Amino acid sequence: MPIYCVDCGIKAKKTHSDFSLMKGKIIIKDLPAYKCPKCSKIIFNIDDVAKAKEHFRKAIYESDTALDFERTLSSDGKNLTMRIPKQIEEFLHLKKGDKIFLKLENKNRIALKVTS
C-alpha cells in the first residue's frame, strides 16, 4: 500500500532514517521510513516505531546490565537515603516532589515504580 505525504499529497519513497526518543536523547538508527520527494518530510510506519520502542524498552527494563549503578546509602538522621543518578532522573523525567512506590521483592531486591 503506498504511503503519501500528509503535507504534499505526493507518494513517498521507501528509505531509512533515524528516529529520536526523549527529545533527541535517544536515537534509533536506520529505521524503515518513507520520504516525500517534494518536501523531504520523513514518515515512519507506526508498526515499525512500536517495534523499535518495544525493543528499546526490553533492552532497558529487562536487562540486568543496561543501566547499573552502585550507590552508597546516607542518613538524614532518621532514615537511610540514596541519591538517584542524573541518568535515571533524566530517563524517567523525575523531578522534586514526584511520588515513587517501593516494593521489597526479596532480601536482595527493591523495585521502584514512579507513580506520578
C-alpha positions as CSV (number, residue, x, y, z in Angstrom):
1,M,0.0,0.0,0.0
2,P,1.5,3.3,-1.0
3,I,2.3,6.0,1.6
4,Y,1.5,9.6,0.9
5,C,2.9,12.8,2.4
6,V,0.3,14.4,4.6
7,D,1.6,17.9,3.6
8,C,2.0,17.5,-0.2
9,G,-0.2,14.5,-1.0
10,I,2.7,13.1,-3.1
11,K,3.6,9.4,-2.9
12,A,6.6,8.9,-0.6
13,K,9.6,6.8,-1.4
14,K,11.0,4.0,0.8
15,T,14.1,4.9,2.7
16,H,15.6,4.5,6.2
17,S,16.1,7.3,8.8
18,D,17.0,7.8,12.4
19,F,14.1,8.1,14.9
20,S,14.5,10.0,18.1
21,L,13.0,9.4,21.5
22,M,13.1,11.6,24.7
23,K,13.6,14.8,22.8
24,G,16.6,13.5,20.9
25,K,18.4,12.0,23.9
26,I,18.0,8.5,22.4
27,I,18.3,7.8,18.7
28,I,17.1,4.6,17.0
29,K,19.3,4.3,13.9
30,D,18.3,3.3,10.4
31,L,14.5,2.7,11.0
32,P,12.5,1.9,7.8
33,A,10.7,5.1,6.7
34,Y,9.3,6.9,3.8
35,K,10.5,10.3,2.4
36,C,8.4,12.8,0.4
37,P,10.3,13.6,-2.8
38,K,8.9,17.2,-2.8
39,C,9.2,18.5,0.8
40,S,11.6,15.8,2.2
41,K,9.3,15.0,5.1
42,I,10.1,11.7,6.8
43,I,7.2,9.4,7.5
44,F,7.5,6.4,9.8
45,N,5.3,3.4,9.8
46,I,3.6,3.2,13.2
47,D,4.2,-0.6,13.5
48,D,8.0,-0.1,12.9
49,V,8.1,2.6,15.5
50,A,6.2,0.5,18.0
51,K,8.6,-2.5,17.4
52,A,11.6,-0.3,17.9
53,K,10.3,1.3,21.1
54,E,9.5,-2.2,22.5
55,H,12.9,-3.4,21.6
56,F,14.4,-0.4,23.4
57,R,12.1,-0.9,26.4
58,K,13.2,-4.5,26.7
59,A,16.8,-3.6,26.5
60,I,16.5,-1.1,29.3
61,Y,14.0,-2.8,31.6
62,E,14.7,-6.5,31.2
63,S,18.4,-6.4,31.1
64,D,20.5,-6.7,34.2
65,T,23.3,-4.7,32.7
66,A,21.6,-1.9,30.7
67,L,21.7,0.7,33.5
68,D,23.5,-0.5,36.5
69,F,24.5,1.9,39.3
70,E,26.0,1.3,42.7
71,R,25.0,3.8,45.3
72,T,26.2,4.3,48.9
73,L,23.4,4.8,51.5
74,S,23.5,8.0,53.6
75,S,21.4,9.1,56.5
76,D,19.3,12.2,57.3
77,G,19.2,11.3,61.0
78,K,16.1,9.2,60.9
79,N,16.1,7.4,57.6
80,L,18.5,5.9,55.2
81,T,18.7,7.9,52.0
82,M,20.0,7.2,48.5
83,R,20.7,9.7,45.6
84,I,19.2,8.8,42.2
85,P,21.8,9.2,39.4
86,K,21.2,12.0,36.9
87,Q,20.9,9.5,34.0
88,I,17.9,7.8,35.7
89,E,16.4,11.1,36.7
90,E,16.5,12.3,33.0
91,F,15.4,8.9,31.6
92,L,12.4,8.8,33.8
93,H,11.7,12.5,33.7
94,L,11.9,12.7,37.5
95,K,11.6,15.9,39.4
96,K,11.5,17.0,43.0
97,G,8.1,16.2,44.5
98,D,7.4,13.2,42.3
99,K,6.0,10.2,44.1
100,I,7.6,6.7,43.9
101,F,6.4,3.3,45.2
102,L,9.0,1.0,46.7
103,K,8.3,-2.8,46.8
104,L,10.6,-5.2,48.7
105,E,10.7,-8.1,46.4
106,N,13.1,-10.3,48.4
107,K,16.1,-9.8,50.8
108,N,18.3,-8.5,47.9
109,R,15.9,-6.6,45.6
110,I,13.8,-3.5,45.9
111,A,11.6,-2.5,43.0
112,L,11.0,1.2,42.4
113,K,8.0,2.4,40.5
114,V,7.3,6.1,39.5
115,T,3.7,6.8,40.4
116,S,3.3,10.5,39.4
